[in-house]
Amino acid sequence: MKTAKRQISLQEILCPVHIVPSGDNWRVIREGALRAIAVKANKRSAVSIAKKLKSINRIVIHRRDGTFQEHIGYCRKW
């Protein structure tokens, strides 16, 4: 049985993905979303997951205290 490819919305492409602290873990979450894409034990793993997402244009990384640390921008060819 074939599975249909999920369509990527314009909103998903334009909204950055944030790496934010969550207790002792790090959440990978799309801006404005209620649920995390992933929860990882360390920041490096969370950033790695975010980089593998195809429908992003920017990753915003936060410090443990929640303040802005850096951003990674992408220009992808679809």
N, C-alpha and C positions, 0 to 999 in steps of 0.2 A: 504494500500500500504506500503510495507516494504521499509525502507531507508537503503541504503548500508552504512556500517561503513567506515569512512574516514581512509585511510591508513596513518600511521605516517612515514614520511621519516627519514632516518638516520640523515640528516642535521638538522631536527627539534629537534631530541633527543640530538644532540651534541651541538647545539647553546644555550647559556644561555639566560635567559630572564632578561631584565634590568628594574628596577624601576627608572624612570628619571623625573626630574621636567619639567613641561610644563606650563609656566605662573603661575597661581594660582593652577593648578591641577598637578596630577602625572600620567604619562603614563606607562603602562605595554607594553613593546615592545621586540620582539625577536631580538637578535643581528643580524644586517645586514638588517633588515626589514625596509620598508618605512612607513608602517602603524602600528599604535598601536593596540594591542589586546584589550586593554581597557583604558579608561581615568577615573580617580577617583579624588574626591575632596581632599582626604588626603592620606598620605603615607601608613598608616595601612590598608586601604581598598585595595590599589593597591597590597600590599604584600599578602594580603589574596586571591585575585584573582589569583595571580601568583602561590601560593601554591596549588591551586586547579587544575592547568593545569597538565595533565597526561604525556605530551610529553616533559618534561624538565629534565635536570640533574643539573641545577644550577640557582640560582637567584642572581643577582648582584644588590645591593641597593646603590643608590647614594644620596648624600646630596643635599640640596636646591641649593647650588652653582655648582652642577654637579660633584663634586669630589667623589671618591670612599668612601663608608662608610663601607660596609660589604658584604659578600657573604654567601649564604646558599647552601650547596651541598646536592644532593640526590643520593641514590643508589636504584633504583626502580626495582622490579621484574615485568616483563611483563607477 
